[in-house]
Amino acid sequence: MTAIDKAVIADLAPTGVLRAAINFGNPVLAQRGPQGEPQGVSVALARALAAELGVELQMNTFDAAGKVFAALEEDVWDIAFLAIEPVREAQIAFSAPYVIIEGTYLVKAAAPWRSVAELDRPGLRIAVGQGAAYDLFLSRSLAHASLERAATSGGAVDLFIERELDAAAGVRQPLARVAAADPRYRVLDDAFTDIRQAMAVPKGRSAGAAYVRAFVERQKASGLVAEALRQSGQADVAVAPAQA
């Protein structure tokens, strides 16, 4: 194996350990195993990167993407798994996406809404997880509907139900599981955005960021991303195309 440049190690494991932020708030990317242990595609990528670097892996877990981003100021992670968003790019260097997921709405089965565009009307209230990629997207794109924020993405569904809001915004797959378990709800067929999930490194760690960008492309090409999705029950999630 080719020796890793010391500048890369200094950027990605400055404490001698690769500290990875794992977000349980997006169940497409990370889930709790039978003993509560982290698993999923982001965990598989973190483990593969630590193995390449020849360092130990420390996984610091969070229940929301917004909390991962906020923890950047606390210097508790060296890599994270977040959606690419303009507001985050001022402080984070992103790889190209490794998976692409859809942001859409959960609504009541009897609601008249058939497309996401119909939900942007005065007086309509939409639940979101604070700081999630779709919160950031909807905050800048909705012209009329208002957002009500829960602490986590899962909490947004609870907020939608408890306050009898008009919709809950979120990632399609977990919303679909809610609808499959309760016929009072359904998920709209279309999406308001494609959420591009990527690996993230704090800005200023240029050698590490470049290494992570190349690493993600290798893992997409090798099939690791697709296999990790399959093993974690997310085989219907699209692996992002190779970066040109």
LINURSUL-V15084 format. One record per helix or strand of 2 or more residues. SS is the DSSP state (helix for helix, strand for strand). FROM is the first residue (numbers start at 1). LEN is the number of residues. If there is no record, write none. Layout:
ss: [SS,SS]
from: [FROM,FROM]
len: [LEN,LEN]
This chain:
ss: [helix,strand,strand,strand,helix,strand,helix,strand,helix,strand,strand,helix,strand,helix,strand,helix,strand,helix,strand,strand,helix,helix,strand]
from: [6,17,31,38,41,56,65,79,86,92,99,116,125,133,146,153,167,172,185,193,206,224,238]
len: [7,7,2,2,13,7,10,5,4,3,10,4,5,9,5,10,5,10,3,10,17,8,2]
